[in-house]
Amino acid sequence: MKKSTAFLFCFLLLKISICTAQVKLIKRILANDSDTSRRTSIIALPAAAYSQETGLEFGGLSIISFYTDKLDTTTRSSTINGIVTFTTKKQSNFVVKPDIWTSGNKYHFAGTLRYKKFPFDFYGVGSKTLQSQKDPIEQRLIVVSAEAERKITNGLYAGFNAGFENYEYSDKQSGGVFDSDGYHLQSSGKVLYLGTSIILDTRNAVNYTTSGNYLRLNYSYAPNFFGSDNFTGSLIKADYRNFRSLNEKMVLGFQSTFQGLYGKKLPFYLLPQLGNDQIMRGYYTGRYRDQNLVTAHAELRYRFVKRFAAAAFGGTGTVFKNNDFRFSDLKPNYGAGIRYFADPGRGLTLRMDYAVGEKRPGEPRQTGFYLALAEAF
């Protein structure tokens, strides 16, 4: 066989192999079959982004799903989420979030391990901060938290939580709002807190819920453990969710949240913040922050085939000081997105959302695009 003929034969063989692999991949992506073996599932995706502040950002995100009891079909699926990214300007972000359900859902454990050395934009405190106040800040953040809950009776849980957070900041441009704002701004701080929770959970699933209710009330206290100007006081959180199936393919979900920080000195880095990929999508996280946060929004989900769904959402929310809530300060958010079910049987989704927020006078309308694993709520 001549070399040219052999080369052509090898090329055609390689081409056929690649095409066959692509066909198999497409079939796997679009397949409607569900994995009923309850074996461990791993989803990993690359991540890349670019901004002037960070340069090129690259890394990946993943979710591991498994069952602590493969024989008990009532046991909910457990997950471990992870994100690792680095930038060409020597910044990094590392997050691991386990969410574990034991056999029969008797115990529920969750936690966060986070290290973040990353810039962010500080706009000051309050619900009316301006785009022109943007002040770039470099932050170094360490968070370690854990939660443990035990079933008291069907749908009712009680538990404890504990956490440690360490913050360090450096102002990249002197003379900005970070220097002039008098809301107890400081370059570093530590907080250690202990808390207790009560949870009412009647959801039929934790990943892609189609019916049931969820209510979590949490109170945490930070004692004067570190002294100096470190925070001493209380944090209250409330999270209510309701899900209702309108038909076999359509689900309406509702969520309302509240957060409040109380103490003599309230550091800016602990103040509740409006906007992220889960609550009040469309707003830059931290554009608005204050002593209290309240939000309410609804999402309509339409699962038109087993592997894909569409969603439309809208809501409102704001931040405010104690005894200073005003309906006129409520901010809108609305948007839509697409869901790809990486694991249809367990409801594990890859979520793509585009959201729109308010338009303040003289500023462009606030918007956001989100690519994430799992539903917003």
Steps between C-alpha positions, in 0.01 A plus 500: 500500500639839403561758772243738350240224493584396856479861617163544330373177657613610848348844450164352399511258792574787742224711346249218537605448863461871581159515330389186684612649832318825422182313415524304825558823695202671336281197569613501863430873538153473347406158638179480700611199702541547875763328710306291752806324643548775766872490435729798548468769232774753419451811288799722418514809282781737403466868581662803340445875515681827449486843661737792525531458877583128498643435154426152367315279750500125449407190700206270542188412695363161589225324690514149644164336571458181700273314742610406850247213485452351154231257614268749672326687217372766742853618577572828323802541277810658654725740312845655521544818296843635417644802320865576432614798292824693454586820316806622314530775763561244777150499643317184601163367609441162666164373631381159621140460621384155618129428554449155653182305583532182705287187469130574525585873509547473877795741501597782269853646490616800299798729496728737314875521461602811308820685423480805282761752393311709251408862424149637536333836453384684813222755456435600859208410727130541435235444234585808291871467427621636168700346218734800521593396857660174383822441691711192411607304808728198530373241746637189663229283653498176699168336596448174688143409598306189595136410563349187655126431512300208638152389404251543785203370307408475134587831335625670818869544584699682767870567497810701583748695295845647558742697289817704481564781253813707447506811279790709373468797265724744318376808314640502146413869448526739794252782539193298402182413687684230697703775668221751544202284597465499877317168537767331713732425211821320590770307320454170687274312736421162650175348616414172673132417534276227642136453413190287497240427232157351456396369159169394352570304182231317303662529154475190281860556383787733587644556151209565262204538734151468356286506818521574869616770740826600663543736796827561681538736796850559634643704786876537542701687762857625474655541848780744578760234428762703313456837673611826338256623232391152393126443478297397804129449451226300331400387153147388412411319176167378364443310175155388381430310176186355348469279191188398310464286188260666256506198270738218408757736348451834675598599856453830681748577775499785752771614739519774761807576713600726786837575659578735788826595674483645852773634729680814614747508212391360165797438268422552133622151404230329711211717382240306294556556127240513225576309181670175403438198276222374729320795661415820308677400182594798285681696772871512570560334837561776751377788284241544776569395860360604836387373841195312366413323176157387381415333167209324334487343156330232295626270224299311240677188370393310189667164439406447137716186462676283752841657440403866458287760673436872471443743785369853545530687828427833661503658841601787721715580801700765683738572785424738786599616847293411806160672502570650158329263256332679211295344222637763264849349544394159369695408188375282214664199343384278216646270243499160333724203450551145378567185699688194380448190713842338529339230715123489432429240768646712780398836359857629471497796263740729322336842522541797263314818597490856376352747746412869499487741793423865550613796295609792712501852348812559294615137528468198271243241604645239735516151349672168557570172321541187711633154424466270801434148617166433674189712528496847654266369773 
